[in-house]
């Protein structure tokens, strides 16, 4: 009876271990949203920063180097809508452009299929280089950009888990990530010089474009290559415990 029980438990351990196989290559679709920050050159109360939303969508290819390390490379687009308010008008600095991003993450063992991770990404976003002016009844805004690209760093923390269902005849389940990030731009987005026509008041806004936010990512398995997660260690420990009890 003890031998039958032992064999049954070994079979269950094997099934759990096989379910913990994880795909080596994954296709990721990420949606992110956050908030950016104003940067006026002087203290004043005539123009104030309002809501500064920023967000984007990325498409990435991930390569699991080992059970702990994942490397990915992606493309996407990020946009800003920087709202600025005065007593007589509301002006929005809006901008969006494509980007390239790559990162490496270290993953920690979690409960069942869940894992937590820390990640460092770096990338470059296409910038605006040039100058133009918007003219209004009470003021004008001169936009100036001097960079060809905005280079950035993006540290992240998050969790990864598997969905309960497979898609089609896929051998592995789709996974998802939830995380937070802080994007730090190494150069500013540009400058916006606001001049009021009925006074000599001038203020310059130089937003760097840093973003604090969160993201959601779906990860679809590509190909049939798999690597084992942490459960091989759990399996051997469980068998040792049963033998000891016997």
Secondary structure as UniProt FT lines:
FT   HELIX           2..19
FT   STRAND          22..35
FT   STRAND          47..64
FT   STRAND          69..86
FT   STRAND          90..109
FT   TURN            112..113
FT   STRAND          115..126
FT   STRAND          129..135
FT   STRAND          139..146
FT   STRAND          149..162
FT   TURN            168..169
FT   STRAND          175..185
FT   STRAND          191..196
FT   TURN            197..198
FT   STRAND          202..205
FT   STRAND          211..227
FT   HELIX           231..245
//
